Amino acid sequence: MAIDRQEPPEQASPLTNGSSNMASLNNPMSASSFVAAAQSSLDYIVSYYKRLTSISPLSQVKPGYLRPLLPASAPESPEPWSTIQSDIERLIEPGLTHWQSPNFMAFFPASSTYPGMLGELYSAAFTAPAFNWQCSPVVTELETVMMDWMCKLFGLSEDFLSEGEGGGVIQGSASEAVVTCIVAAREKALLQHTAGLSGEAKDQKRAEVMAKLVALGSEQAHSSVAKGALIAGVRHRSIHARTEDHFALTHDSVSTALQQCQNEGLIPFFLSLTLGTTNTCAIDDFVGLSPLLAPLQHELWTHVDAAYAGAALILPKYQHLSAHISTFARSIDVNMHKWLLTNFDASCLFVRRRRDLTDALSITPAYLRNHASDAGLVTDYRDWQIPLGRRFRALKIWFVVRTYGAQGLRDHIQRHCDMGEQFGTWIRARHDLFSVVAGPSFALNVFTIKPPTTNRHQSDTIHSTEIAEGGVTAAAAPSSSSSESPLADGVAASKPSSSAVRAAAAAAAEVSSLEANALTQAVYEAINAAGKIFITSTVVNDVYAIRVVSANPLTDVEHVRAGFDEIVRVTEKVRGGWKWGIDVSLV
């Protein structure tokens, strides 16, 4: 009914105290106060980004720093925004690790840009749990379009577009995507193995099959694969990725693992391959694996985890990988929040057949029913994921892609790849200090530190080989100050057995490897302790290595060069005072 504005106002409600101003005890921030607070917050954010180069990228606080600085209980009365905001710099900023700093060279990047921030602002304003289309139709429909945009940009086949049987959905992380796909793959396998059964016979067969299901992944795969198998209640097995295969899974390694499972009466139902492993950015051999996996699509769900390096698929030079992936994969996931300028969280999961997800995850209680969903006229993304509710994440993707354009995104990725290549050139040029483990690959370089004694260990190994080939004289043997040495009097040593020589050579090599690991770890810890840059380490096939990846939006060549110079400075300092000793008998 229309309101007669000439009528006298009703008696003031005790809940509002007669005030129409939104700023009240129940809502202490009015629209005008919000505008002022928002402007102040934006000014702070811009200032923070300008200061990033002068701040140590790694937080220097100690565990538990925050609790003593906060009240023991929540405030009883409202506090003004100026008081709250002052605590951002005083309490919050010291506890931040600055992922957007150009001196942050650890893990993989977690991009954040102004268009993405604006997307989050609007998303917060339009907030809705969005568990079905009816909650806010645009939340669903924009997501569908954005996933089709990204599918085309990544060069994936039409099988993954929403116009057909496939489609894309925004997950919170690549780990969520893995769990979702393992659950869907499990249900698909159980449905196949219990077809035609019902009642108790079906339940019994389901239990028998569940006990035999095994999810496979590389030793280099992300830990989410093992965790996903744990959550899904199925077995998990790792497949060894050999150093000589550049840490990639191959046709032989996967086929051997599949055959071994079958020989043991197990049912391999899920395989996770990787485009850009966390340790070294290795790429599993999609070309060699395609003939093996393409015929197995209906019995073996192959998922491609392309969380970080998948962003590079927007470059035409990498889209041959997209073509091979499209021949066998049932799903592929790429995190836009790592390298594609979209702030966390925005993980793009593409599936070849969306019914695989909805058949496994769709549960519709009466309170969620509506005509559009019941008639099959719309997509309800709650059936494509583990949680019920979801955020309006497509908005920030829309903002980012429109602001930068496809070419801007390509230029962004190529620029970081070029900087990674340059860093790799500098590392290889200092072969007196560094040994390359992997890379440069998608802006990542992985390397170890050479001990000052490396040449001595190599020399010892050479001498052992010479002994195996026919013995040496005192002049050719390694020098010794001990007068008790059997070679000290110039008499030729007796020829040891080949097995003894091999054991000695292996021991010498092991000592060299252990020393390199220890020195690399010491340099790594010293670099982070210095605080100028932040890097991470890893262990790959028993080799302790340093990882450096510079792929933040604010990073430029001078930052990469300064990071390299800092690594050299610390390496030379640590090596200069390096002392190492180990009893070979302990190896």
PEMO-V775233 format. One record per residue. N is the residue number from 1. RES is the residue in three letters. SS is DSSP state (H for helix, E for strand, L for the rest). Layout:
n;res;ss
N;RES;SS
N;RES;SS
This chain:
n;res;ss
1;MET;L
2;ALA;L
3;ILE;L
4;ASP;L
5;ARG;L
6;GLN;L
7;GLU;L
8;PRO;L
9;PRO;L
10;GLU;L
11;GLN;L
12;ALA;L
13;SER;L
14;PRO;L
15;LEU;L
16;THR;L
17;ASN;L
18;GLY;L
19;SER;L
20;SER;L
21;ASN;L
22;MET;L
23;ALA;L
24;SER;L
25;LEU;L
26;ASN;L
27;ASN;L
28;PRO;L
29;MET;L
30;SER;L
31;ALA;H
32;SER;H
33;SER;H
34;PHE;H
35;VAL;H
36;ALA;H
37;ALA;H
38;ALA;H
39;GLN;H
40;SER;H
41;SER;H
42;LEU;H
43;ASP;H
44;TYR;H
45;ILE;H
46;VAL;H
47;SER;H
48;TYR;H
49;TYR;H
50;LYS;H
51;ARG;H
52;LEU;H
53;THR;H
54;SER;H
55;ILE;L
56;SER;L
57;PRO;L
58;LEU;L
59;SER;L
60;GLN;L
61;VAL;L
62;LYS;L
63;PRO;L
64;GLY;L
65;TYR;L
66;LEU;L
67;ARG;H
68;PRO;H
69;LEU;H
70;LEU;L
71;PRO;L
72;ALA;L
73;SER;L
74;ALA;L
75;PRO;L
76;GLU;L
77;SER;L
78;PRO;L
79;GLU;L
80;PRO;L
81;TRP;H
82;SER;H
83;THR;H
84;ILE;H
85;GLN;H
86;SER;H
87;ASP;H
88;ILE;H
89;GLU;H
90;ARG;H
91;LEU;H
92;ILE;H
93;GLU;H
94;PRO;H
95;GLY;H
96;LEU;L
97;THR;L
98;HIS;L
99;TRP;L
100;GLN;L
101;SER;L
102;PRO;L
103;ASN;L
104;PHE;E
105;MET;L
106;ALA;L
107;PHE;L
108;PHE;L
109;PRO;L
110;ALA;L
111;SER;L
112;SER;L
113;THR;L
114;TYR;H
115;PRO;H
116;GLY;H
117;MET;H
118;LEU;H
119;GLY;H
120;GLU;H
121;LEU;H
122;TYR;H
123;SER;H
124;ALA;H
125;ALA;H
126;PHE;L
127;THR;L
128;ALA;L
129;PRO;L
130;ALA;L
131;PHE;L
132;ASN;L
133;TRP;H
134;GLN;H
135;CYS;H
136;SER;L
137;PRO;H
138;VAL;H
139;VAL;H
140;THR;H
141;GLU;H
142;LEU;H
143;GLU;H
144;THR;H
145;VAL;H
146;MET;H
147;MET;H
148;ASP;H
149;TRP;H
150;MET;H
151;CYS;H
152;LYS;H
153;LEU;H
154;PHE;L
155;GLY;L
156;LEU;L
157;SER;L
158;GLU;H
159;ASP;H
160;PHE;H
161;LEU;L
162;SER;L
163;GLU;L
164;GLY;L
165;GLU;L
166;GLY;L
167;GLY;E
168;GLY;E
169;VAL;E
170;ILE;E
171;GLN;E
172;GLY;L
173;SER;L
174;ALA;H
175;SER;H
176;GLU;H
177;ALA;H
178;VAL;H
179;VAL;H
180;THR;H
181;CYS;H
182;ILE;H
183;VAL;H
184;ALA;H
185;ALA;H
186;ARG;H
187;GLU;H
188;LYS;H
189;ALA;H
190;LEU;H
191;LEU;H
192;GLN;H
193;HIS;H
194;THR;L
195;ALA;L
196;GLY;L
197;LEU;L
198;SER;L
199;GLY;H
200;GLU;H
201;ALA;H
202;LYS;H
203;ASP;H
204;GLN;H
205;LYS;H
206;ARG;H
207;ALA;H
208;GLU;H
209;VAL;H
210;MET;H
211;ALA;L
212;LYS;L
213;LEU;E
214;VAL;E
215;ALA;E
216;LEU;E
217;GLY;E
218;SER;E
219;GLU;L
220;GLN;L
221;ALA;L
222;HIS;L
223;SER;L
224;SER;H
225;VAL;H
226;ALA;H
227;LYS;H
228;GLY;H
229;ALA;H
230;LEU;H
231;ILE;H
232;ALA;H
233;GLY;L
234;VAL;L
235;ARG;E
236;HIS;E
237;ARG;E
238;SER;E
239;ILE;E
240;HIS;L
241;ALA;L
242;ARG;L
243;THR;H
244;GLU;H
245;ASP;H
246;HIS;L
247;PHE;L
248;ALA;L
249;LEU;L
250;THR;L
251;HIS;H
252;ASP;H
253;SER;H
254;VAL;H
255;SER;H
256;THR;H
257;ALA;H
258;LEU;H
259;GLN;H
260;GLN;H
261;CYS;H
262;GLN;H
263;ASN;H
264;GLU;L
265;GLY;L
266;LEU;L
267;ILE;E
268;PRO;E
269;PHE;E
270;PHE;E
271;LEU;E
272;SER;E
273;LEU;E
274;THR;E
275;LEU;E
276;GLY;L
277;THR;L
278;THR;L
279;ASN;L
280;THR;L
281;CYS;L
282;ALA;L
283;ILE;E
284;ASP;L
285;ASP;L
286;PHE;H
287;VAL;H
288;GLY;H
289;LEU;H
290;SER;H
291;PRO;H
292;LEU;H
293;LEU;H
294;ALA;H
295;PRO;H
296;LEU;H
297;GLN;L
298;HIS;L
299;GLU;L
300;LEU;L
301;TRP;E
302;THR;E
303;HIS;E
304;VAL;E
305;ASP;E
306;ALA;L
307;ALA;L
308;TYR;L
309;ALA;H
310;GLY;H
311;ALA;H
312;ALA;H
313;LEU;H
314;ILE;H
315;LEU;L
316;PRO;H
317;LYS;H
318;TYR;H
319;GLN;H
320;HIS;H
321;LEU;H
322;SER;H
323;ALA;H
324;HIS;H
325;ILE;H
326;SER;H
327;THR;H
328;PHE;H
329;ALA;L
330;ARG;L
331;SER;E
332;ILE;E
333;ASP;E
334;VAL;E
335;ASN;E
336;MET;H
337;HIS;H
338;LYS;H
339;TRP;H
340;LEU;L
341;LEU;L
342;THR;L
343;ASN;L
344;PHE;L
345;ASP;L
346;ALA;L
347;SER;E
348;CYS;E
349;LEU;E
350;PHE;E
351;VAL;E
352;ARG;L
353;ARG;L
354;ARG;L
355;ARG;H
356;ASP;H
357;LEU;H
358;THR;H
359;ASP;H
360;ALA;H
361;LEU;H
362;SER;L
363;ILE;L
364;THR;L
365;PRO;L
366;ALA;H
367;TYR;H
368;LEU;H
369;ARG;L
370;ASN;L
371;HIS;H
372;ALA;H
373;SER;H
374;ASP;H
375;ALA;L
376;GLY;L
377;LEU;L
378;VAL;L
379;THR;L
380;ASP;L
381;TYR;H
382;ARG;H
383;ASP;H
384;TRP;H
385;GLN;L
386;ILE;L
387;PRO;L
388;LEU;L
389;GLY;L
390;ARG;L
391;ARG;L
392;PHE;L
393;ARG;L
394;ALA;H
395;LEU;H
396;LYS;H
397;ILE;H
398;TRP;H
399;PHE;H
400;VAL;H
401;VAL;H
402;ARG;H
403;THR;H
404;TYR;H
405;GLY;H
406;ALA;H
407;GLN;H
408;GLY;H
409;LEU;H
410;ARG;H
411;ASP;H
412;HIS;H
413;ILE;H
414;GLN;H
415;ARG;H
416;HIS;H
417;CYS;H
418;ASP;H
419;MET;H
420;GLY;H
421;GLU;H
422;GLN;H
423;PHE;H
424;GLY;H
425;THR;H
426;TRP;H
427;ILE;H
428;ARG;H
429;ALA;H
430;ARG;L
431;HIS;L
432;ASP;L
433;LEU;L
434;PHE;E
435;SER;E
436;VAL;E
437;VAL;E
438;ALA;E
439;GLY;E
440;PRO;E
441;SER;E
442;PHE;L
443;ALA;L
444;LEU;E
445;ASN;E
446;VAL;E
447;PHE;E
448;THR;E
449;ILE;E
450;LYS;L
451;PRO;L
452;PRO;L
453;THR;L
454;THR;H
455;ASN;H
456;ARG;H
457;HIS;H
458;GLN;H
459;SER;H
460;ASP;H
461;THR;H
462;ILE;H
463;HIS;H
464;SER;H
465;THR;H
466;GLU;H
467;ILE;H
468;ALA;H
469;GLU;L
470;GLY;L
471;GLY;L
472;VAL;L
473;THR;L
474;ALA;L
475;ALA;L
476;ALA;L
477;ALA;L
478;PRO;L
479;SER;L
480;SER;L
481;SER;L
482;SER;L
483;SER;L
484;GLU;L
485;SER;L
486;PRO;L
487;LEU;L
488;ALA;L
489;ASP;L
490;GLY;L
491;VAL;L
492;ALA;L
493;ALA;L
494;SER;L
495;LYS;L
496;PRO;L
497;SER;L
498;SER;H
499;SER;H
500;ALA;H
501;VAL;H
502;ARG;H
503;ALA;H
504;ALA;H
505;ALA;H
506;ALA;H
507;ALA;H
508;ALA;H
509;ALA;H
510;GLU;H
511;VAL;H
512;SER;H
513;SER;H
514;LEU;H
515;GLU;H
516;ALA;H
517;ASN;H
518;ALA;H
519;LEU;H
520;THR;H
521;GLN;H
522;ALA;H
523;VAL;H
524;TYR;H
525;GLU;H
526;ALA;H
527;ILE;H
528;ASN;H
529;ALA;H
530;ALA;H
531;GLY;L
532;LYS;L
533;ILE;L
534;PHE;E
535;ILE;L
536;THR;E
537;SER;E
538;THR;E
539;VAL;E
540;VAL;E
541;ASN;L
542;ASP;L
543;VAL;E
544;TYR;E
545;ALA;E
546;ILE;E
547;ARG;E
548;VAL;E
549;VAL;E
550;SER;L
551;ALA;L
552;ASN;L
553;PRO;L
554;LEU;L
555;THR;L
556;ASP;L
557;VAL;H
558;GLU;H
559;HIS;H
560;VAL;H
561;ARG;H
562;ALA;H
563;GLY;H
564;PHE;H
565;ASP;H
566;GLU;H
567;ILE;H
568;VAL;H
569;ARG;H
570;VAL;H
571;THR;H
572;GLU;H
573;LYS;H
574;VAL;H
575;ARG;H
576;GLY;H
577;GLY;L
578;TRP;L
579;LYS;L
580;TRP;L
581;GLY;L
582;ILE;L
583;ASP;L
584;VAL;H
585;SER;H
586;LEU;H
587;VAL;L
